[in-house]
């Protein structure tokens, strides 16, 4: 009887322990976020934008921004919580009722996105991060395919141009953040079809 019990324990330990190890290993991989190598983002036809590093902002910032996204005749309202530190940028998208839709984390080297609900657009939330950087950063380095024009009056705005054609317009309702104002801007974007 004792020999049979001993062989049952040995059989149990040879099967159960490796199986438990596989379950734990699977659980660890299942909980990780999708991290992507970062290529320039297509923000308009023939216009790519390389995300700017968190430290290039030059300070820490935390703000809640109301966004209206217009794409192919559809309009959606959402809130975006933005946290910028010297090490990373976190952008959290919230529905008008406060439900989390997505989180984007950008370290300057790696980008991770996590979705919590059905995303209603055929583009990734990382494109919203690109728009936010184009609106908030004081200095945006020259990148291939586009240039930036700033217009002071009658209303402060930034225009993103490709071959002298406006592909994106950012209008500031108050003085831009980098000029000491409270940030509130509106985006007019033609996303790639």
C-alpha positions in Angstrom: 0.0 0.0 0.0 2.8 2.4 0.9 4.7 1.6 -2.3 1.5 2.4 -4.3 1.1 5.7 -2.4 4.8 6.6 -3.0 4.4 5.9 -6.8 1.2 8.0 -6.8 3.1 10.9 -5.2 6.0 10.6 -7.6 3.6 10.5 -10.6 1.7 13.5 -9.2 4.9 15.5 -8.7 6.3 14.6 -12.2 3.1 15.7 -13.9 1.7 18.4 -11.6 4.8 20.5 -11.0 5.8 20.9 -14.6 2.1 21.6 -15.6 1.9 24.2 -12.8 5.1 25.8 -14.1 3.6 26.0 -17.6 0.4 27.6 -16.2 2.4 30.2 -14.3 4.6 30.9 -17.3 1.6 31.3 -19.6 -0.1 33.6 -17.0 3.0 35.8 -17.0 3.0 36.1 -20.7 -0.7 36.7 -21.0 -0.5 39.7 -18.6 2.1 41.6 -20.5 1.3 44.5 -22.8 2.0 44.6 -26.5 5.2 46.5 -27.0 6.0 47.6 -30.5 9.2 48.8 -32.2 8.4 52.3 -33.2 8.3 53.4 -36.8 7.3 56.9 -37.9 3.5 57.3 -37.8 1.6 58.2 -40.9 -0.3 61.4 -39.9 -1.4 62.4 -43.4 -0.9 61.1 -46.9 2.9 61.1 -47.6 3.6 62.7 -44.1 5.2 60.6 -41.4 5.9 61.8 -37.9 8.5 60.3 -35.5 7.3 60.5 -31.9 9.4 62.9 -29.8 11.1 61.7 -26.7 9.6 62.4 -23.3 12.7 64.4 -22.1 12.4 66.7 -25.2 9.3 68.3 -23.6 11.6 69.7 -20.9 9.4 69.5 -17.9 6.7 67.4 -16.2 3.0 67.9 -17.0 -0.3 66.4 -16.1 -3.5 67.5 -17.8 -7.0 66.4 -18.8 -8.0 67.3 -22.3 -11.3 67.1 -24.0 -10.9 65.7 -27.6 -13.2 65.6 -30.5 -12.1 63.2 -33.2 -13.5 63.6 -36.7 -12.8 60.8 -39.2 -14.7 60.2 -42.4 -17.8 62.0 -41.3 -17.9 60.4 -37.9 -17.4 62.5 -34.8 -16.5 61.1 -31.3 -16.0 62.9 -28.0 -13.5 61.6 -25.5 -11.3 62.7 -22.7 -7.5 62.2 -22.6 -5.4 62.2 -19.4 -1.8 63.0 -20.3 1.1 62.6 -18.0 4.6 63.6 -19.2 7.8 63.0 -17.2 11.4 62.9 -18.3 11.2 59.1 -18.6 7.8 58.5 -20.2 4.6 59.8 -21.6 1.3 58.1 -20.7 -1.9 58.9 -22.6 -5.1 57.4 -21.3 -8.3 57.8 -23.4 -11.6 57.9 -21.5 -15.2 57.8 -22.8 -17.3 60.9 -22.0 -18.7 58.8 -19.0 -15.1 58.2 -17.7 -14.6 54.5 -18.9 -11.1 53.8 -19.9 -10.8 53.1 -23.7 -7.0 52.8 -24.1 -3.6 53.5 -22.6 -0.5 54.4 -24.6 2.9 54.4 -22.9 5.9 55.9 -24.7 9.4 55.8 -23.2 11.2 57.3 -26.1 12.4 53.8 -27.2 9.4 51.6 -26.8 5.7 52.1 -27.3 3.0 50.0 -25.7 -0.8 50.2 -26.3 -3.5 48.5 -24.3 -7.2 48.6 -25.2 -9.9 48.3 -22.7 -13.0 48.7 -24.9 -13.8 48.5 -28.6 -11.9 51.3 -30.4 -14.3 52.9 -32.9 -11.6 54.1 -35.4 -9.4 52.3 -37.9 -6.3 54.1 -36.6 -4.4 53.5 -33.5 -4.5 55.8 -30.4 -0.8 56.4 -30.8 -1.9 58.8 -33.6 -3.6 60.9 -30.9 -0.3 61.0 -29.1 1.4 62.4 -32.2 -1.3 65.1 -32.5 -0.8 66.0 -28.8 3.0 66.3 -29.3 2.4 68.5 -32.4 0.2 70.8 -30.3 2.1 70.9 -27.0 5.9 70.8 -27.8 7.6 74.1 -28.1 10.2 72.9 -30.6 9.4 70.2 -33.1 12.5 69.1 -35.0 12.3 69.2 -38.8 11.2 65.9 -40.1 11.1 64.5 -43.7 7.9 65.2 -45.6 6.5 68.2 -43.7 7.2 71.6 -42.2 5.5 73.6 -39.5 4.3 77.1 -39.9 3.2 79.2 -36.8 0.7 82.0 -37.3 0.3 84.5 -34.5 -2.8 86.5 -35.4 -5.7 86.8 -35.5 -5.7 83.5 -33.5 -2.5 81.5 -32.7 -2.3 78.3 -34.7 0.2 75.8 -36.1 -0.1 74.4 -39.6 1.5 71.2 -40.7 2.3 71.5 -44.4 3.4 69.0 -47.1 4.4 70.7 -50.3 2.9 74.0 -49.1 -0.5 72.2 -48.7 -2.0 72.3 -45.2 -2.6 68.7 -43.9 -3.2 69.6 -40.3 -4.2 72.7 -38.4 -3.9 73.2 -34.7 -5.8 76.2 -33.3 -5.2 77.5 -29.8 -8.2 79.1 -28.1 -5.8 80.6 -25.5 -2.1 81.2 -25.5 -0.2 78.0 -26.2 1.2 76.1 -23.2 4.8 77.0 -24.1 3.9 80.7 -24.0 2.6 80.4 -20.5 -1.0 79.8 -21.3 -3.5 77.2 -20.2 -3.5 74.6 -22.9 -6.7 74.3 -24.9 -6.4 73.5 -28.6 -8.5 72.1 -31.4 -7.2 69.8 -34.1 -8.2 69.7 -37.7 -6.5 66.6 -39.1 -6.8 64.8 -42.4 -5.8 61.3 -41.4 -4.6 58.9 -44.1 -7.3 57.1 -45.9 
